[in-house]
């Protein structure tokens, strides 16, 4: 796995044109919105507009942009599900050309009504593009590429937003009276560039080409919102993404005044603060693939959530009161006392936000049926819009009605974020379970994987067979395989204190020998059969127990029984042989069982390997599978 990099996606046509299109779209949207603010300022200076009118337009603009998400997300989700995705992206970027042409007229005429109409249309175009933006990824990426692909998208989006705000904000500063012309030309050229690149995106089939479109906005909005709630993990991932938008909205809305009142800076210092947060988000998004081992690792979500709260807490204590100086530029602030701590806090908030949101997007895409992804994303966008509005109203309320300072808002946000995180992880303990598993595996071991991506099926039922060396085997394999896996394990291991909660949350299937508990054995085989019938993946350790001497014990006939039952039902299951190497010398094996305890590893973070071979068509004999696993493991016990 170490030879793979998410950046290789940027060299491939299946991803690069799409990545450029979404980055250009985010960049252009923010150039446009900042240019409107610049035009408002220029019109006030020239006397063409009053300050009261400027304040009105400034307050109206965000509401006008967000309104289409409430009105048209339901329709957008259905359209994105029904149409071939490349054509839809070309159509939405062509729509952007028309909208930006209208906006260009508004800039040239200094007409705020025209610009606001175009802003509404920009929100409509973003509403149409949103569902296809995220639903296309599972169609063009392999499961093990989802985290890296989403990381690149979030990085590109955050940096594009920052760059667009800077570029749009500088247009009227640098161009002066030529600002409207520069703004008009820029946004049209950017829209043209996006449409040209969109035509290079390969064809991507529709998720549900026969889906009938319901034009009743209220009814369909309710339906697609209910789609987001079918699976608890997806429901709470969607809630997590919406909460990310709540945090981001509150934080970024406070930054301009925070930079002035609490940091003592100018507009340039606000841009610097926003840049630190945005770069943090980008870096955190990119790190997700490496930290997750190229799986959809939702264990990073609790890490991200509590990391965000920790840095928000520290940001409050770093500067709880007003700035000691005023009018500082970037250099003046950097040289002042306590500035490094504040900059680290802003970057850290962004970094852990990336850890939080990227795995959530990947989980939504991997756990949602392909024929529903676009509608689920549309339902999420409706909920996101509600959280954004709620965040804006909450920020205004606590400051104007309760008199809170901006650092107090940050402190309240830190507490609220921690409470929401605990609530989500309590409702769906899979998030916390995966975090504990991820922490254990990444702390104790250094993994090297061979053949996992190539031989583990991307979808459909499959049975994984592997040698059984330690109490950590199931957690290690779960950290390596990019799909959810249900493990069959000896009931005594399943019932180990502390580990039992992890195994139960991971939906492991406890099993016992026929002489020990025949009823538990029967239930285990029934559950294995039902799981495979549903197209899920099951992993068994056919030796039936941990090795006592490091050698692979003969495989028992239970694996044959599983395959025979599936074949008899007319759904033969492929078998993927796997082998663990190096685990005998690691912690939690029985190598030193004569001491009556688990051995301490000789070296911190022991090197272990997981090797997979090509799937074997079932049914197959236990002896054949045993021979393959022995060959895969070799001498590296």
C-alpha positions as semicolon CSV with decimal commas, in nm:
position;residue;x (nm);y (nm);z (nm)
1;X;0,000;0,000;0,000
2;X;0,288;0,233;0,065
3;X;0,351;0,263;-0,307
4;X;0,005;0,409;-0,371
5;X;-0,082;0,776;-0,355
6;X;-0,411;0,960;-0,390
7;X;-0,226;1,214;-0,605
8;X;-0,202;0,953;-0,880
9;X;-0,574;1,018;-0,937
10;X;-0,477;1,364;-1,063
11;X;-0,301;1,200;-1,357
12;X;-0,607;0,998;-1,466
13;X;-0,885;1,116;-1,691
14;X;-1,154;0,944;-1,482
15;X;-1,080;1,194;-1,200
16;X;-0,873;1,494;-1,312
17;X;-1,130;1,676;-1,534
18;X;-1,397;1,632;-1,268
19;X;-1,159;1,762;-1,000
20;X;-1,076;2,070;-1,208
21;X;-1,443;2,140;-1,283
22;X;-1,549;2,131;-0,917
23;X;-1,248;2,342;-0,814
24;X;-1,318;2,601;-1,086
25;X;-1,684;2,612;-0,981
26;X;-1,599;2,680;-0,617
27;X;-1,340;2,938;-0,721
28;X;-1,579;3,121;-0,954
29;X;-1,865;3,127;-0,703
30;X;-1,647;3,301;-0,448
31;X;-1,490;3,539;-0,700
32;X;-1,842;3,642;-0,791
33;X;-1,967;3,689;-0,434
34;X;-1,660;3,883;-0,324
35;X;-1,677;4,097;-0,637
36;X;-2,035;4,190;-0,544
37;X;-1,908;4,303;-0,202
38;X;-1,633;4,500;-0,377
39;X;-1,882;4,669;-0,608
40;X;-2,102;4,760;-0,311
41;X;-1,806;4,927;-0,142
42;X;-1,713;5,115;-0,459
43;X;-2,070;5,236;-0,506
44;X;-2,082;5,362;-0,145
45;X;-1,756;5,551;-0,192
46;X;-1,885;5,710;-0,512
47;X;-2,213;5,812;-0,347
48;X;-2,423;5,592;-0,577
49;X;-2,537;5,381;-0,284
50;X;-2,608;5,454;0,082
51;X;-2,450;5,258;0,365
52;X;-2,795;5,137;0,474
53;X;-2,857;4,998;0,125
54;X;-2,512;4,836;0,133
55;X;-2,595;4,665;0,462
56;X;-2,930;4,546;0,323
57;X;-2,774;4,394;0,010
58;X;-2,495;4,234;0,217
59;X;-2,752;4,064;0,439
60;X;-2,975;3,963;0,147
61;X;-2,697;3,802;-0,059
62;X;-2,636;3,489;0,157
63;X;-3,011;3,426;0,193
64;X;-3,066;3,457;-0,182
65;X;-2,781;3,215;-0,254
66;X;-2,900;2,951;-0,004
67;X;-3,272;2,966;-0,097
68;X;-3,246;2,736;-0,405
69;X;-3,111;2,456;-0,185
70;X;-3,446;2,447;-0,006
71;X;-3,653;2,485;-0,323
72;X;-3,478;2,265;-0,577
73;X;-3,260;2,005;-0,401
74;X;-3,531;1,739;-0,429
75;X;-3,561;1,789;-0,803
76;X;-3,183;1,811;-0,842
77;X;-3,138;1,475;-0,668
78;X;-3,387;1,304;-0,898
79;X;-3,235;1,457;-1,210
80;X;-2,883;1,356;-1,103
81;X;-3,008;1,000;-1,045
82;X;-3,183;0,974;-1,382
83;X;-2,936;1,136;-1,624
84;X;-2,593;1,027;-1,742
85;X;-2,363;1,221;-1,514
86;X;-2,113;1,362;-1,763
87;X;-2,392;1,518;-1,968
88;X;-2,543;1,666;-1,655
89;X;-2,212;1,822;-1,554
90;X;-2,171;1,970;-1,903
91;X;-2,528;2,106;-1,881
92;X;-2,472;2,265;-1,539
93;X;-2,144;2,428;-1,650
94;X;-2,319;2,559;-1,964
95;X;-2,583;2,698;-1,730
96;X;-2,301;2,866;-1,537
97;X;-2,187;3,042;-1,857
98;X;-2,536;3,190;-1,906
99;X;-2,563;3,292;-1,540
100;X;-2,221;3,457;-1,535
101;X;-2,301;3,638;-1,857
102;X;-2,607;3,784;-1,684
103;X;-2,390;3,871;-1,383
104;X;-2,139;4,040;-1,615
105;X;-2,418;4,265;-1,740
106;X;-2,500;4,347;-1,378
107;X;-2,139;4,446;-1,307
108;X;-2,114;4,662;-1,618
109;X;-2,445;4,837;-1,539
110;X;-2,372;4,860;-1,166
111;X;-2,714;4,697;-1,116
112;X;-2,756;4,521;-0,783
113;X;-3,100;4,375;-0,872
114;X;-2,947;4,203;-1,177
115;X;-2,653;4,077;-0,970
116;X;-2,886;3,939;-0,704
117;X;-3,097;3,760;-0,967
118;X;-2,777;3,609;-1,104
119;X;-2,674;3,516;-0,748
120;X;-3,002;3,328;-0,704
121;X;-2,935;3,148;-1,032
122;X;-2,582;3,067;-0,910
123;X;-2,736;2,905;-0,603
124;X;-2,969;2,710;-0,834
125;X;-2,674;2,591;-1,043
126;X;-2,487;2,485;-0,729
127;X;-2,798;2,300;-0,612
128;X;-2,810;2,105;-0,939
129;X;-2,436;2,033;-0,934
130;X;-2,419;1,923;-0,568
131;X;-2,578;1,574;-0,600
132;X;-2,377;1,481;-0,909
133;X;-2,057;1,620;-0,753
134;X;-2,049;1,354;-0,482
135;X;-2,254;1,075;-0,642
136;X;-2,010;1,048;-0,932
137;X;-1,718;0,948;-0,708
138;X;-1,832;0,592;-0,621
139;X;-1,891;0,534;-0,993
140;X;-1,538;0,631;-1,102
141;X;-1,334;0,534;-0,795
142;X;-1,264;0,197;-0,636
143;X;-1,374;0,152;-0,273
144;X;-1,015;0,186;-0,152
145;X;-0,986;0,516;-0,344
146;X;-1,294;0,683;-0,195
147;X;-1,118;0,833;0,106
148;X;-0,831;0,967;-0,103
149;X;-1,064;1,098;-0,373
150;X;-1,288;1,274;-0,124
151;X;-0,979;1,414;0,046
152;X;-0,863;1,566;-0,282
153;X;-1,210;1,709;-0,349
154;X;-1,233;1,868;-0,004
155;X;-0,880;2,002;-0,032
156;X;-0,953;2,144;-0,378
157;X;-1,279;2,298;-0,259
158;X;-1,135;2,463;0,053
159;X;-0,834;2,606;-0,131
160;X;-1,051;2,719;-0,425
161;X;-1,291;2,897;-0,189
162;X;-1,001;3,076;-0,022
163;X;-0,835;3,167;-0,351
164;X;-1,167;3,285;-0,497
165;X;-1,233;3,509;-0,196
166;X;-0,887;3,661;-0,221
167;X;-0,904;3,712;-0,598
168;X;-1,259;3,850;-0,589
169;X;-1,177;4,079;-0,298
170;X;-0,872;4,223;-0,475
171;X;-1,047;4,302;-0,804
172;X;-1,185;4,639;-0,697
173;X;-0,881;4,713;-0,481
174;X;-0,630;4,672;-0,764
175;X;-0,838;4,749;-1,072
176;X;-1,004;5,063;-0,934
177;X;-1,257;5,205;-1,178
178;X;-1,197;4,912;-1,414
179;X;-1,313;4,672;-1,141
180;X;-1,658;4,601;-1,293
181;X;-1,502;4,515;-1,630
182;X;-1,238;4,292;-1,473
183;X;-1,502;4,116;-1,261
184;X;-1,732;4,065;-1,560
185;X;-1,458;3,922;-1,782
186;X;-1,316;3,702;-1,505
187;X;-1,636;3,524;-1,410
188;X;-1,735;3,457;-1,773
189;X;-1,391;3,322;-1,863
190;X;-1,390;3,098;-1,558
191;X;-1,734;2,961;-1,651
192;X;-1,616;2,895;-2,008
193;X;-1,308;2,714;-1,877
194;X;-1,523;2,495;-1,652
195;X;-1,748;2,395;-1,941
196;X;-1,453;2,311;-2,165
197;X;-1,296;2,088;-1,901
198;X;-1,633;1,923;-1,824
199;X;-1,643;1,792;-2,179
200;X;-1,330;1,588;-2,099
201;X;-1,503;1,394;-1,820
202;X;-1,565;1,034;-1,933
203;X;-1,920;0,901;-1,958
204;X;-2,067;0,787;-1,625
205;X;-2,394;0,593;-1,637
206;X;-2,703;0,714;-1,455
207;X;-2,772;0,562;-1,115
208;X;-3,144;0,506;-1,183
209;X;-3,225;0,587;-1,550
210;X;-3,591;0,479;-1,513
211;X;-3,660;0,686;-1,203
212;X;-3,985;0,885;-1,243
213;X;-3,941;1,249;-1,140
214;X;-4,184;1,385;-0,884
215;X;-4,213;1,762;-0,935
216;X;-4,391;1,814;-0,603
217;X;-4,112;1,987;-0,410
218;X;-4,249;1,941;-0,059
219;X;-4,341;1,574;-0,103
220;X;-4,015;1,476;-0,272
221;X;-3,805;1,677;-0,025
222;X;-3,959;1,472;0,255
223;X;-3,897;1,148;0,065
224;X;-3,531;1,210;-0,006
225;X;-3,472;1,330;0,349
226;X;-3,617;0,998;0,468
227;X;-3,373;0,820;0,233
228;X;-3,087;0,967;0,433
229;X;-3,224;0,800;0,747
230;X;-3,261;0,438;0,633
231;X;-2,929;0,322;0,776
232;X;-2,819;0,451;1,119
233;X;-2,456;0,493;1,010
234;X;-2,552;0,691;0,696
235;X;-2,812;0,893;0,886
236;X;-2,558;1,003;1,141
237;X;-2,289;1,059;0,879
238;X;-2,529;1,298;0,706
239;X;-2,595;1,464;1,042
240;X;-2,219;1,489;1,095
241;X;-2,169;1,662;0,759
242;X;-2,447;1,908;0,840
243;X;-2,289;1,975;1,177
244;X;-1,960;2,045;0,994
245;X;-2,140;2,316;0,797
246;X;-2,282;2,457;1,122
247;X;-1,936;2,481;1,276
248;X;-1,783;2,624;0,958
249;X;-2,057;2,883;0,922
250;X;-2,029;3,006;1,283
251;X;-1,650;3,012;1,271
252;X;-1,604;3,186;0,935
253;X;-1,881;3,436;1,011
254;X;-1,696;3,545;1,325
255;X;-1,348;3,566;1,172
256;X;-1,374;3,918;1,020
257;X;-1,467;4,081;1,351
258;X;-1,240;3,845;1,547
259;X;-0,942;3,956;1,338
260;X;-1,027;4,321;1,404
261;X;-1,144;4,321;1,766
262;X;-0,947;4,036;1,921
263;X;-0,638;4,017;1,703
264;X;-0,608;4,391;1,641
265;X;-0,567;4,345;1,269
266;X;-0,679;4,474;0,935
267;X;-0,862;4,301;0,648
268;X;-0,536;4,129;0,557
269;X;-0,528;3,963;0,899
270;X;-0,879;3,825;0,841
271;X;-0,762;3,673;0,513
272;X;-0,465;3,521;0,694
273;X;-0,692;3,367;0,960
274;X;-0,921;3,227;0,691
275;X;-0,619;3,098;0,501
276;X;-0,488;2,912;0,808
277;X;-0,826;2,745;0,858
278;X;-0,862;2,659;0,488
279;X;-0,509;2,521;0,457
280;X;-0,572;2,316;0,772
281;X;-0,886;2,167;0,615
282;X;-0,692;2,089;0,298
283;X;-0,404;1,920;0,479
284;X;-0,637;1,725;0,707
285;X;-0,839;1,608;0,408
286;X;-0,527;1,485;0,231
287;X;-0,393;1,308;0,542
288;X;-0,711;1,101;0,576
289;X;-0,600;0,849;0,314
290;X;-0,265;0,784;0,478
291;X;-0,413;0,763;0,828
292;X;-0,692;0,532;0,713
293;X;-0,475;0,291;0,515
294;X;-0,690;0,353;0,205
295;X;-1,007;0,218;0,365
296;X;-1,323;0,407;0,453
297;X;-1,201;0,458;0,808
298;X;-1,478;0,620;1,009
299;X;-1,260;0,580;1,316
300;X;-1,109;0,915;1,217
301;X;-1,444;1,088;1,278
302;X;-1,425;1,085;1,662
303;X;-1,060;1,192;1,637
304;X;-1,161;1,485;1,418
305;X;-1,457;1,585;1,634
306;X;-1,271;1,594;1,962
307;X;-0,968;1,755;1,795
308;X;-1,185;2,042;1,671
309;X;-1,323;2,094;2,024
310;X;-0,975;2,086;2,177
311;X;-0,841;2,357;1,945
312;X;-1,156;2,568;1,983
313;X;-1,113;2,550;2,362
314;X;-0,753;2,660;2,329
315;X;-0,847;2,941;2,089
316;X;-1,073;3,082;2,360
317;X;-0,801;3,076;2,624
318;X;-0,537;3,206;2,380
319;X;-0,713;3,543;2,348
320;X;-1,030;3,568;2,565
321;X;-1,035;3,949;2,562
322;X;-0,983;4,241;2,327
323;X;-0,661;4,296;2,136
324;X;-0,390;4,500;2,306
325;X;-0,309;4,680;1,979
326;X;-0,498;4,793;1,669
327;X;-0,427;4,826;1,299
328;X;-0,177;4,540;1,289
329;X;-0,080;4,400;0,953
330;X;0,013;4,034;0,909
331;X;0,380;4,090;0,995
332;X;0,289;4,295;1,301
333;X;0,053;4,027;1,429
334;X;0,297;3,741;1,367
335;X;0,558;3,929;1,572
336;X;0,320;3,993;1,863
337;X;0,297;3,785;2,181
338;X;0,071;3,479;2,162
339;X;0,029;3,491;1,785
340;X;0,187;3,150;1,722
341;X;-0,060;2,981;1,955
342;X;-0,357;3,144;1,781
343;X;-0,226;3,050;1,436
344;X;-0,174;2,689;1,546
345;X;-0,527;2,680;1,687
346;X;-0,684;2,806;1,364
347;X;-0,482;2,558;1,159
348;X;-0,559;2,275;1,403
349;X;-0,933;2,342;1,384
350;X;-0,914;2,314;1,006
351;X;-0,689;2,006;1,020
352;X;-0,923;1,807;1,245
353;X;-1,224;1,931;1,050
354;X;-1,071;1,751;0,751
355;X;-1,034;1,434;0,961
356;X;-1,400;1,472;1,058
357;X;-1,575;1,536;0,727
358;X;-1,382;1,333;0,463
359;X;-1,455;0,989;0,615
360;X;-1,821;1,089;0,653
361;X;-1,852;1,162;0,281
362;X;-1,675;0,835;0,199
363;X;-1,905;0,641;0,434
364;X;-2,219;0,793;0,278
365;X;-2,096;0,701;-0,070
366;X;-1,987;0,347;0,025
367;X;-2,294;0,249;0,232
368;X;-2,567;0,399;0,010
369;X;-2,709;0,197;-0,283
370;X;-2,582;0,334;-0,614
371;X;-2,934;0,403;-0,736
372;X;-2,997;0,633;-0,436
373;X;-2,669;0,820;-0,381
374;X;-2,763;1,137;-0,569
375;X;-3,095;1,165;-0,384
376;X;-2,928;1,102;-0,049
377;X;-2,675;1,379;-0,128
378;X;-2,965;1,607;-0,224
379;X;-3,140;1,528;0,105
380;X;-2,816;1,604;0,286
381;X;-2,793;1,939;0,103
382;X;-3,138;2,037;0,229
383;X;-3,031;1,954;0,583
384;X;-2,700;2,136;0,532
385;X;-2,887;2,448;0,424
386;X;-3,102;2,430;0,738
387;X;-2,793;2,402;0,958
388;X;-2,625;2,695;0,778
389;X;-2,927;2,917;0,837
390;X;-2,949;2,799;1,199
391;X;-2,579;2,875;1,249
392;X;-2,617;3,227;1,111
393;X;-2,920;3,296;1,332
394;X;-2,754;3,143;1,640
395;X;-2,443;3,356;1,591
396;X;-2,652;3,672;1,569
397;X;-2,872;3,576;1,865
398;X;-2,599;3,495;2,118
399;X;-2,408;3,812;2,037
400;X;-2,689;4,065;2,008
401;X;-2,934;3,921;2,263
402;X;-2,698;3,762;2,515
403;X;-2,404;3,994;2,463
404;X;-2,146;3,719;2,413
405;X;-1,802;3,808;2,289
406;X;-1,654;3,624;1,991
407;X;-1,418;3,414;2,210
408;X;-1,721;3,313;2,417
409;X;-1,893;3,203;2,097
410;X;-1,588;2,986;2,020
411;X;-1,600;2,838;2,371
412;X;-1,972;2,758;2,338
413;X;-1,906;2,604;1,996
414;X;-1,632;2,384;2,144
415;X;-1,866;2,258;2,417
416;X;-2,156;2,207;2,175
417;X;-1,933;2,020;1,930
418;X;-1,811;1,783;2,201
419;X;-2,167;1,716;2,319
420;X;-2,296;1,656;1,966
421;X;-2,005;1,423;1,895
422;X;-2,074;1,220;2,211
423;X;-2,443;1,203;2,119
424;X;-2,376;1,081;1,764
425;X;-2,122;0,823;1,879
426;X;-2,360;0,699;2,149
427;X;-2,640;0,649;1,898
428;X;-2,414;0,478;1,645
429;X;-2,129;0,319;1,844
430;X;-1,971;0,197;1,518
431;X;-1,795;0,534;1,491
432;X;-1,633;0,503;1,833
433;X;-1,566;0,132;1,784
434;X;-1,380;0,202;1,462
435;X;-1,182;0,476;1,634
436;X;-1,070;0,242;1,911
437;X;-0,986;-0,027;1,654
438;X;-0,795;0,221;1,441
439;X;-0,606;0,352;1,745
440;X;-0,511;0,002;1,863
441;X;-0,399;-0,124;1,523
442;X;-0,209;0,189;1,420
443;X;-0,040;0,216;1,760
444;X;0,071;-0,145;1,793
445;X;0,157;-0,237;1,435
446;X;0,303;-0,121;1,106
447;X;0,098;-0,281;0,831
448;X;0,213;-0,384;0,486
449;X;-0,061;-0,506;0,253
450;X;-0,026;-0,721;-0,056
451;X;-0,306;-0,795;-0,302
452;X;-0,592;-0,651;-0,096
453;X;-0,702;-0,397;-0,356
454;X;-0,657;-0,638;-0,644
455;X;-0,828;-0,947;-0,505
456;X;-1,098;-0,833;-0,259
457;X;-1,420;-0,780;-0,463
458;X;-1,546;-0,423;-0,472
459;X;-1,905;-0,538;-0,421
460;X;-2,114;-0,848;-0,376
461;X;-2,090;-1,142;-0,139
462;X;-1,753;-1,298;-0,064
463;X;-1,604;-1,528;0,199
464;X;-1,258;-1,447;0,335
465;X;-1,054;-1,726;0,494
466;X;-0,742;-1,649;0,696
467;X;-0,504;-1,809;0,945
468;X;-0,570;-1,730;1,311
469;X;-0,272;-1,613;1,517
470;X;-0,380;-1,357;1,778
471;X;-0,671;-1,189;1,949
472;X;-0,613;-0,886;1,725
473;X;-0,658;-1,067;1,392
474;X;-1,014;-0,947;1,327
475;X;-0,929;-0,583;1,406
476;X;-0,623;-0,595;1,178
477;X;-0,817;-0,740;0,887
478;X;-1,097;-0,487;0,940
479;X;-0,838;-0,209;0,917
480;X;-0,704;-0,353;0,589
481;X;-1,016;-0,442;0,393
482;X;-1,189;-0,143;0,228
483;X;-1,538;-0,289;0,275
484;X;-1,734;-0,366;0,593
485;X;-1,668;-0,726;0,701
486;X;-1,855;-0,948;0,944
487;X;-1,617;-1,174;1,133
488;X;-1,699;-1,520;1,261
489;X;-1,509;-1,578;1,583
490;X;-1,489;-1,826;1,866
491;X;-1,735;-1,718;2,132
492;X;-1,472;-1,713;2,408
493;X;-1,271;-1,453;2,211
494;X;-1,592;-1,267;2,133
495;X;-1,661;-1,244;2,509
496;X;-1,320;-1,104;2,612
497;X;-1,379;-0,810;2,851
498;X;-1,349;-0,467;2,683
499;X;-1,307;-0,627;2,338
500;X;-1,661;-0,769;2,351
501;X;-1,811;-0,423;2,295
502;X;-1,594;-0,369;1,988
503;X;-1,676;-0,710;1,840
504;X;-2,049;-0,676;1,907
505;X;-2,061;-0,328;1,757
506;X;-1,877;-0,457;1,451
507;X;-2,154;-0,719;1,415
508;X;-1,915;-1,010;1,462
509;X;-2,079;-1,354;1,463
510;X;-1,990;-1,567;1,767
511;X;-1,964;-1,942;1,710
512;X;-1,900;-2,247;1,925
513;X;-1,814;-2,608;1,858
514;X;-2,093;-2,861;1,809
515;X;-2,012;-3,026;2,143
516;X;-1,989;-2,697;2,334
517;X;-2,307;-2,526;2,220
518;X;-2,488;-2,679;1,919
519;X;-2,759;-2,409;1,926
520;X;-2,504;-2,126;1,905
521;X;-2,332;-2,307;1,618
522;X;-2,661;-2,343;1,428
523;X;-2,745;-1,974;1,477
524;X;-2,397;-1,877;1,356
525;X;-2,432;-2,073;1,030
526;X;-2,778;-1,928;0,971
527;X;-2,649;-1,576;1,021
528;X;-2,349;-1,635;0,794
529;X;-2,581;-1,764;0,522
530;X;-2,817;-1,466;0,559
531;X;-2,527;-1,220;0,549
532;X;-2,386;-1,368;0,227
533;X;-2,737;-1,372;0,076
534;X;-2,753;-0,996;0,135
535;X;-2,433;-0,945;-0,066
536;X;-2,212;-0,870;0,232
537;X;-1,864;-0,998;0,313
538;X;-1,788;-1,257;0,581
539;X;-1,448;-1,355;0,723
540;X;-1,382;-1,685;0,900
541;X;-1,076;-1,843;1,062
542;X;-1,118;-2,207;0,952
543;X;-0,863;-2,342;1,203
544;X;-1,129;-2,287;1,466
545;X;-0,888;-2,158;1,733
546;X;-0,573;-1,952;1,784
547;X;-0,252;-2,131;1,688
548;X;-0,058;-2,256;1,990
549;X;0,276;-2,305;1,815
550;X;0,276;-2,055;1,527
551;X;0,192;-2,321;1,269
552;X;-0,131;-2,327;1,070
553;X;-0,365;-2,597;1,203
554;X;-0,579;-2,807;0,964
555;X;-0,883;-2,622;0,834
556;X;-1,212;-2,757;0,965
557;X;-1,506;-2,851;0,747
558;X;-1,720;-2,556;0,853
559;X;-1,596;-2,354;0,556
560;X;-1,723;-2,629;0,322
561;X;-2,062;-2,625;0,492
562;X;-2,092;-2,246;0,441
563;X;-2,008;-2,275;0,071
564;X;-2,235;-2,575;0,016
565;X;-2,533;-2,394;0,170
566;X;-2,476;-2,092;-0,055
567;X;-2,437;-2,311;-0,366
568;X;-2,750;-2,510;-0,280
569;X;-2,943;-2,182;-0,270
570;X;-2,822;-2,098;-0,622
571;X;-2,578;-1,824;-0,519
572;X;-2,222;-1,961;-0,513
573;X;-1,983;-1,738;-0,320
574;X;-1,621;-1,657;-0,417
575;X;-1,359;-1,732;-0,153
576;X;-1,064;-1,496;-0,095
577;X;-0,765;-1,666;0,075
578;X;-0,565;-1,437;0,307
579;X;-0,269;-1,481;0,537
580;X;-0,130;-1,288;0,831
581;X;0,250;-1,272;0,848
582;X;0,458;-1,172;1,150
583;X;0,176;-1,193;1,405
584;X;0,322;-1,485;1,603
585;X;0,600;-1,259;1,734
586;X;0,358;-0,976;1,806
587;X;0,151;-0,889;2,109
588;X;-0,160;-1,096;2,194
589;X;-0,054;-1,424;2,038
590;X;-0,005;-1,744;2,242
591;X;0,368;-1,757;2,184
592;X;0,445;-1,713;2,555
593;X;0,129;-1,871;2,691
594;X;0,338;-2,076;2,934
595;X;0,387;-1,751;3,126
596;X;0,013;-1,738;3,177
597;X;-0,014;-1,397;3,017
598;X;0,014;-1,219;2,684
599;X;0,371;-1,138;2,591
600;X;0,508;-0,786;2,560
601;X;0,614;-0,720;2,199
602;X;0,988;-0,714;2,145
603;X;0,958;-0,399;1,938
604;X;0,707;-0,117;1,951
605;X;0,488;-0,105;1,638
606;X;0,583;-0,450;1,509
607;X;0,590;-0,499;1,133
608;X;0,318;-0,733;1,009
609;X;0,186;-0,819;0,666
610;X;-0,153;-0,915;0,524
611;X;-0,147;-1,103;0,194
612;X;-0,444;-1,186;-0,030
613;X;-0,471;-1,422;-0,326
614;X;-0,713;-1,427;-0,619
615;X;-1,070;-1,535;-0,536
616;X;-1,150;-1,902;-0,574
617;X;-1,488;-2,004;-0,713
618;X;-1,684;-2,197;-0,452
619;X;-1,761;-2,458;-0,343
620;X;-1,405;-2,568;-0,265
621;X;-1,249;-2,818;-0,024
622;X;-1,105;-2,705;0,309
623;X;-0,773;-2,875;0,229
624;X;-0,731;-2,670;-0,089
625;X;-0,793;-2,344;0,097
626;X;-0,555;-2,447;0,372
627;X;-0,281;-2,513;0,115
628;X;-0,334;-2,168;-0,040
629;X;-0,319;-1,991;0,296
630;X;-0,004;-2,185;0,390
631;X;0,157;-2,079;0,062
632;X;0,059;-1,715;0,118
633;X;0,201;-1,708;0,468
634;X;0,525;-1,889;0,376
635;X;0,781;-1,889;0,655
636;X;0,680;-1,550;0,799
637;X;0,484;-1,681;1,097
